[in-house]
Amino acid sequence: MIVTVLYSLVVGLVIISFVAIVRAYYGPTVLDRMVAMNVITTNVVIIILMFAYIDRSFYYIDVAFVFVIGAFIATLCILKLLREGHII
């Protein structure tokens, strides 16, 4: 029962991610694209955690954690690039 609900949530998250991809492609500003990419990253992490629960393999939690840290650092680098014109 709960597995069916989680699979339907995964389908919904994939649809939301496709809408965010369209928003990232057609976004009028860079910040719209940043928000869309953060939505996609969040959805991917949630999907990874759901599959970790379904598969009962909790090693995927580490993968999701590393993915979140990488996305956070990438967001900070892009925002610094937009603000100052260089990353380092």
NUMAR-595691 format. One record per residue: residue number from 1; residue in three letters; x, y, z of N, C-alpha, C in turn. Coordinates in Angstrom, 2 decimals, always signed. Example, Ala and Ser with C-alpha at 12.3 -4.5 7.8 and 13.67 -1.06 7.14 Angstrom:
NODE    i   aa     n_xx     n_yy     n_zz    ca_xx    ca_yy    ca_zz     c_xx     c_yy     c_zz
NODE    1  ala   +13.19    -5.69    +7.80   +12.30    -4.50    +7.80   +13.20    -3.30    +7.80
NODE    2  ser   +12.85    -2.25    +7.08   +13.67    -1.06    +7.14   +12.90    +0.03    +7.87
***
This chain:
NODE    i   aa     n_xx     n_yy     n_zz    ca_xx    ca_yy    ca_zz     c_xx     c_yy     c_zz
NODE    1  met    +0.82    -1.20    +0.00    +0.00    +0.00    +0.00    +0.85    +1.26    +0.00
NODE    2  ile    +1.79    +1.33    +0.95    +2.61    +2.53    +1.03    +3.57    +2.63    -0.16
NODE    3  val    +3.97    +1.48    -0.69    +4.86    +1.48    -1.85    +4.14    +2.07    -3.06
NODE    4  thr    +2.87    +1.75    -3.21    +2.09    +2.31    -4.31    +1.95    +3.82    -4.18
NODE    5  val    +1.74    +4.28    -2.97    +1.64    +5.72    -2.73    +2.97    +6.41    -3.03
NODE    6  leu    +4.08    +5.80    -2.62    +5.39    +6.39    -2.89    +5.69    +6.42    -4.38
NODE    7  tyr    +5.31    +5.37    -5.11    +5.53    +5.37    -6.55    +4.69    +6.45    -7.24
NODE    8  ser    +3.47    +6.65    -6.77    +2.66    +7.72    -7.36    +3.23    +9.09    -7.02
NODE    9  leu    +3.80    +9.24    -5.83    +4.46   +10.51    -5.49    +5.70   +10.74    -6.37
NODE   10  val    +6.42    +9.68    -6.68    +7.58    +9.80    -7.56    +7.14   +10.27    -8.94
NODE   11  val    +6.04    +9.72    -9.44    +5.53   +10.16   -10.75    +5.16   +11.63   -10.70
NODE   12  gly    +4.52   +12.06    -9.63    +4.17   +13.47    -9.48    +5.40   +14.36    -9.41
NODE   13  leu    +6.42   +13.93    -8.69    +7.65   +14.71    -8.60    +8.38   +14.79    -9.93
NODE   14  val    +8.33   +13.73   -10.71    +8.95   +13.76   -12.05    +8.21   +14.75   -12.94
NODE   15  ile    +6.89   +14.78   -12.85    +6.12   +15.74   -13.65    +6.46   +17.17   -13.22
NODE   16  ile    +6.56   +17.41   -11.92    +6.94   +18.75   -11.44    +8.34   +19.10   -11.91
NODE   17  ser    +9.24   +18.12   -11.95   +10.60   +18.39   -12.42   +10.62   +18.75   -13.90
NODE   18  phe    +9.77   +18.11   -14.70    +9.70   +18.48   -16.12    +9.16   +19.89   -16.29
NODE   19  val    +8.20   +20.28   -15.47    +7.70   +21.66   -15.52    +8.82   +22.63   -15.12
NODE   20  ala    +9.62   +22.26   -14.13   +10.73   +23.11   -13.72   +11.81   +23.19   -14.80
NODE   21  ile   +12.01   +22.10   -15.55   +12.97   +22.14   -16.66   +12.49   +23.12   -17.73
NODE   22  val   +11.21   +23.10   -18.01   +10.66   +24.07   -18.98   +10.85   +25.49   -18.45
NODE   23  arg   +10.63   +25.68   -17.16   +10.81   +27.01   -16.57   +12.28   +27.43   -16.62
NODE   24  ala   +13.17   +26.49   -16.42   +14.60   +26.82   -16.48   +15.01   +27.17   -17.91
NODE   25  tyr   +14.38   +26.54   -18.88   +14.74   +26.81   -20.27   +14.18   +28.16   -20.74
NODE   26  tyr   +12.93   +28.44   -20.38   +12.29   +29.66   -20.86   +12.32   +30.80   -19.84
NODE   27  gly   +12.98   +30.61   -18.71   +12.98   +31.63   -17.66   +13.54   +32.95   -18.17
NODE   28  pro   +12.83   +34.04   -17.88   +13.31   +35.33   -18.40   +14.56   +35.84   -17.70
NODE   29  thr   +14.78   +35.45   -16.44   +15.95   +35.93   -15.72   +16.78   +34.75   -15.22
NODE   30  val   +17.97   +35.06   -14.81   +18.86   +34.03   -14.28   +18.33   +33.50   -12.95
NODE   31  leu   +17.72   +34.35   -12.16   +17.19   +33.90   -10.88   +16.03   +32.93   -11.05
NODE   32  asp   +15.22   +33.11   -12.09   +14.17   +32.13   -12.38   +14.78   +30.77   -12.70
NODE   33  arg   +15.86   +30.78   -13.44   +16.54   +29.54   -13.77   +17.16   +28.89   -12.53
NODE   34  met   +17.69   +29.73   -11.64   +18.27   +29.21   -10.39   +17.21   +28.54    -9.53
NODE   35  val   +16.06   +29.18    -9.41   +14.98   +28.59    -8.60   +14.51   +27.29    -9.23
NODE   36  ala   +14.40   +27.26   -10.54   +13.97   +26.03   -11.22   +14.98   +24.90   -10.99
NODE   37  met   +16.25   +25.21   -11.06   +17.26   +24.18   -10.84   +17.26   +23.71    -9.39
NODE   38  asn   +16.98   +24.61    -8.44   +16.87   +24.19    -7.05   +15.64   +23.31    -6.83
NODE   39  val   +14.56   +23.58    -7.53   +13.37   +22.72    -7.44   +13.69   +21.33    -7.98
NODE   40  ile   +14.38   +21.27    -9.09   +14.76   +19.98    -9.67   +15.68   +19.21    -8.71
NODE   41  thr   +16.64   +19.90    -8.13   +17.55   +19.26    -7.19   +16.80   +18.71    -5.97
NODE   42  thr   +15.88   +19.50    -5.45   +15.10   +19.05    -4.31   +14.25   +17.83    -4.66
NODE   43  asn   +13.65   +17.85    -5.83   +12.83   +16.70    -6.26   +13.68   +15.45    -6.43
NODE   44  val   +14.87   +15.60    -6.98   +15.75   +14.44    -7.17   +16.15   +13.86    -5.81
NODE   45  val   +16.44   +14.71    -4.85   +16.82   +14.23    -3.52   +15.65   +13.50    -2.86
NODE   46  ile   +14.45   +14.04    -2.99   +13.27   +13.38    -2.42   +13.05   +12.03    -3.08
NODE   47  ile   +13.23   +11.95    -4.40   +13.07   +10.68    -5.11   +14.12    +9.67    -4.65
NODE   48  ile   +15.35   +10.11    -4.47   +16.40    +9.21    -3.98   +16.05    +8.69    -2.60
NODE   49  leu   +15.54    +9.55    -1.72   +15.19    +9.11    -0.38   +13.98    +8.16    -0.39
NODE   50  met   +13.04    +8.40    -1.29   +11.90    +7.48    -1.38   +12.35    +6.11    -1.86
NODE   51  phe   +13.23    +6.06    -2.86   +13.72    +4.77    -3.33   +14.59    +4.09    -2.28
NODE   52  ala   +15.27    +4.86    -1.45   +16.02    +4.26    -0.35   +15.08    +3.60    +0.64
NODE   53  tyr   +13.93    +4.22    +0.89   +12.96    +3.62    +1.79   +12.30    +2.38    +1.17
NODE   54  ile   +11.96    +2.48    -0.10   +11.31    +1.34    -0.77   +12.25    +0.14    -0.86
NODE   55  asp   +13.51    +0.41    -1.19   +14.49    -0.65    -1.39   +15.08    -1.16    -0.08
NODE   56  arg   +14.79    -0.45    +1.01   +15.36    -0.76    +2.33   +16.89    -0.76    +2.30
NODE   57  ser   +17.44    +0.06    +1.42   +18.89    +0.22    +1.31   +19.21    +1.66    +1.69
NODE   58  phe   +19.62    +1.82    +2.92   +19.78    +3.17    +3.45   +21.13    +3.78    +3.10
NODE   59  tyr   +21.87    +3.12    +2.23   +23.11    +3.72    +1.73   +22.82    +4.89    +0.79
NODE   60  tyr   +21.63    +4.90    +0.24   +21.25    +5.99    -0.66   +21.10    +7.31    +0.09
NODE   61  ile   +20.95    +7.26    +1.39   +20.83    +8.50    +2.17   +22.13    +9.29    +2.08
NODE   62  asp   +23.26    +8.59    +2.09   +24.55    +9.26    +1.93   +24.66    +9.90    +0.55
NODE   63  val   +24.17    +9.22    -0.46   +24.18    +9.76    -1.82   +23.34   +11.03    -1.89
NODE   64  ala   +22.17   +11.01    -1.27   +21.30   +12.18    -1.26   +21.95   +13.33    -0.50
NODE   65  phe   +22.62   +13.02    +0.60   +23.29   +14.06    +1.39   +24.41   +14.72    +0.59
NODE   66  val   +25.22   +13.93    -0.09   +26.29   +14.49    -0.92   +25.72   +15.31    -2.06
NODE   67  phe   +24.62   +14.85    -2.64   +23.96   +15.58    -3.72   +23.46   +16.94    -3.23
NODE   68  val   +22.89   +16.99    -2.03   +22.41   +18.25    -1.46   +23.57   +19.20    -1.19
NODE   69  ile   +24.64   +18.69    -0.66   +25.80   +19.55    -0.38   +26.37   +20.10    -1.69
NODE   70  gly   +26.49   +19.26    -2.70   +26.99   +19.73    -3.99   +26.10   +20.78    -4.62
NODE   71  ala   +24.79   +20.58    -4.53   +23.86   +21.56    -5.09   +23.92   +22.87    -4.33
NODE   72  phe   +24.08   +22.80    -3.02   +24.19   +24.03    -2.22   +25.45   +24.80    -2.57
NODE   73  ile   +26.55   +24.12    -2.70   +27.81   +24.79    -3.06   +27.72   +25.37    -4.47
NODE   74  ala   +27.10   +24.64    -5.39   +26.93   +25.15    -6.75   +26.06   +26.41    -6.77
NODE   75  thr   +25.01   +26.41    -5.96   +24.14   +27.59    -5.88   +24.91   +28.78    -5.33
NODE   76  leu   +25.70   +28.56    -4.29   +26.50   +29.66    -3.75   +27.51   +30.19    -4.77
NODE   77  cys   +28.14   +29.30    -5.52   +29.11   +29.72    -6.53   +28.44   +30.52    -7.65
NODE   78  ile   +27.29   +30.08    -8.09   +26.59   +30.81    -9.16   +26.14   +32.18    -8.67
NODE   79  leu   +25.64   +32.26    -7.44   +25.21   +33.54    -6.91   +26.39   +34.49    -6.72
NODE   80  lys   +27.53   +33.95    -6.29   +28.73   +34.80    -6.16   +29.20   +35.26    -7.53
NODE   81  leu   +29.12   +34.39    -8.53   +29.50   +34.77    -9.89   +28.60   +35.88   -10.41
NODE   82  leu   +27.32   +35.78   -10.13   +26.39   +36.83   -10.58   +26.64   +38.14    -9.85
NODE   83  arg   +27.00   +38.08    -8.60   +27.18   +39.29    -7.80   +28.51   +39.97    -8.09
NODE   84  glu   +29.59   +39.19    -8.12   +30.93   +39.79    -8.20   +31.60   +39.60    -9.55
NODE   85  gly   +31.14   +38.69   -10.36   +31.73   +38.49   -11.67   +32.82   +37.44   -11.70
NODE   86  his   +33.18   +36.89   -10.55   +34.18   +35.80   -10.49   +33.84   +34.90    -9.32
NODE   87  ile   +34.32   +33.68    -9.39   +33.99   +32.72    -8.32   +35.04   +32.73    -7.22
NODE   88  ile   +36.30   +32.76    -7.60   +37.36   +32.69    -6.60   +37.92   +34.08    -6.36
***
